[in-house]
C-alpha cells in the first residue's frame, strides 16, 4: 500500500489544487501549464517505477488512473472555462474521457476483468494531447501564438488517434462484458 508509485500518485492529486491556484489565484496560465506537464509526466514515472520496483498494488491500480482522470478533467474543464483551451478541443476531450469512464464503470459494475491492454498508439495519443494541453496553457500565459499553433496541430492529431483507438478499447470492453455474460449462463 505504501509504495513509491502510490506516493507519486498522491502527490499528483495534491498538486491539482496548486494547479487551480496558479490558473485562477495567481492568474498564471503558463505556470499552470508547466505544473500540468509535471503532473502528466509523473504518470509515466509512477507506472515505470511500479513495474521496475515490483510495487504494483491494488491501490495503485485505482489511484493512478484516478489521478490521471482528475488531472485531465480539471485541466480541460477549467482551461475551457478560463478561455485557455478552444471549446471544440475541450469538448472533444471531455467526450472521449466520458466514454472511457462509462466503459470502465460498466466493466466494474458487471464484474468483468478490469485490465485493458494499453496500446502503443494510445500512449502516443496521450503524449500528444497532454503536450497540446500544456502548450495551450503556456501560449496563453506567454502570448506565444506559434506555440498555440503547435498545440492545435499536435492536439488535433492526438485527438484523431485517441478516437481511432477508442474503437479498439470498446471492442476489448465488449469482449470482457460478453465473457461475464457467458460465465453467468
C-alpha positions, 0 to 999 in steps of 0.5 A, spaced: 500 500 500 505 504 501 509 504 495 513 509 491 508 509 485 502 510 490 506 516 493 507 519 486 500 518 485 498 522 491 502 527 490 499 528 483 492 529 486 495 534 491 498 538 486 491 539 482 489 544 487 496 548 486 494 547 479 487 551 480 491 556 484 496 558 479 490 558 473 485 562 477 489 565 484 495 567 481 492 568 474 498 564 471 496 560 465 503 558 463 505 556 470 499 552 470 501 549 464 508 547 466 505 544 473 500 540 468 506 537 464 509 535 471 503 532 473 502 528 466 509 526 466 509 523 473 504 518 470 509 515 466 514 515 472 509 512 477 507 506 472 515 505 470 517 505 477 511 500 479 513 495 474 521 496 475 520 496 483 515 490 483 510 495 487 504 494 483 498 494 488 491 494 488 491 501 490 495 503 485 491 500 480 485 505 482 489 511 484 493 512 478 488 512 473 484 516 478 489 521 478 490 521 471 482 522 470 482 528 475 488 531 472 485 531 465 478 533 467 480 539 471 485 541 466 480 541 460 474 543 464 477 549 467 482 551 461 475 551 457 472 555 462 478 560 463 478 561 455 485 557 455 483 551 451 478 552 444 471 549 446 471 544 440 478 541 443 475 541 450 469 538 448 472 533 444 476 531 450 471 531 455 467 526 450 472 521 449 474 521 457 466 520 458 466 514 454 472 511 457 469 512 464 462 509 462 466 503 459 470 502 465 464 503 470 460 498 466 466 493 466 466 494 474 459 494 475 458 487 471 464 484 474 468 483 468 476 483 468 478 490 469 485 490 465 485 493 458 491 492 454 494 499 453 496 500 446 502 503 443 498 508 439 494 510 445 500 512 449 502 516 443 495 519 443 496 521 450 503 524 449 500 528 444 494 531 447 497 532 454 503 536 450 497 540 446 494 541 453 500 544 456 502 548 450 495 551 450 496 553 457 503 556 456 501 560 449 496 563 453 500 565 459 506 567 454 502 570 448 506 565 444 501 564 438 506 559 434 506 555 440 498 555 440 499 553 433 503 547 435 498 545 440 492 545 435 496 541 430 499 536 435 492 536 439 488 535 433 492 529 431 492 526 438 485 527 438 484 523 431 488 517 434 485 517 441 478 516 437 481 511 432 483 507 438 477 508 442 474 503 437 479 498 439 478 499 447 470 498 446 471 492 442 476 489 448 470 492 453 465 488 449 469 482 449 470 482 457 462 484 458 460 478 453 465 473 457 461 475 464 455 474 460 457 467 458 460 465 465 453 467 468 449 462 463 
